[in-house]
Amino acid sequence: MYTKFSTKLKEKYSSKVYKIPISIDTTCPVRDGSISKGGCIFCGEKGAGYENGDCKESITKQINDNLDIFVNKYKAEKFILYFQNFTNTYIKLSTFKNNIIEAVNAVDNAVAISISTRPDCIDGDYLDFLKEVENMYHLDIIIELGLQSVNNETLKKLNRGHTLADYLKAALLIKSYDFEICTHIIASIPYDRDEDLVEAAKILSILNTNSVKIHSLYIEKNTILGKMYEEGKIEMLELDDFVRRVVLFLENLSENIAVERLVSRVPKEEDVLFLNWDRSHWVIQDMIIDEMKKQNTYQGKKYKAYEKGLLDKFK
């Protein structure tokens, strides 16, 4: 039906691989005034990751605390060091280097480093250093880029502070280092149209993005989006429309791209106003798979035809 990221990892590393989330004390340029203030309209004070550790604790302690859980509970053997929250390259180069080296030295059986950042916060000096780390420690490097939408008008409304062109520039630069890219897309943004999801899938496919995380938009209290929702200024998509959009996205996505996530996974807490239509992520994931079976479709079905159409033009 679709290419699972977990399957790709097991094929590559011959073992189940677990991500160790790491939080550092940083921010992003739409929060500190460099581009704007207030952050993305959907982003809370803790950022976007629900498994965030305490950024006040050392990287080593965060890793060790998670290792105790993963090893004892899941018998995990291999790990990806995941700098998850906010913009992990939006810090001084010297600090960035220290963070990476501390993480690498904290665990013996890491297979990769994954770094979450913004498309407009990618710099050659940081990538040069990561290339050194890759060669010295024999670790794969994964850069996670928050794109969210390919529609520039939508990006403005979300207060993302970057454009599609910024993403394209960053992706091409990262690929020139032969690093992997994971791109984040929100499939239930009310401002987007079905065509935007189709275009996003094609762009990611053409760029040979390695993996993608598909998110459902959830709403936290005390965010700009939360206030809009409470005042009735924004209407969320229906669940059936989200399922349909995800299926459409997958059909137009190359089968070579691994799917890390089909829907957001966030525990229901008091500070959440809207989350996954009050369904568990497992239920929605099953709905997506059931819809694909119903339509007799699969990841890449329409992209194959699109790709063939492009090639036929040159014959």
Beta strands, then each sheet from edge to edge (+ up, - down):
strand 1: 17-22
strand 2: 78-83
strand 3: 110-117
strand 4: 140-148
strand 5: 180-186
strand 6: 211-215
strand 7: 219-220
strand 8: 258-261
strand 9: 272-274
sheet 1: 1+ 2+ 3+ 4+ 5+ 6+ 8+
sheet 2: 7+ 9-
end
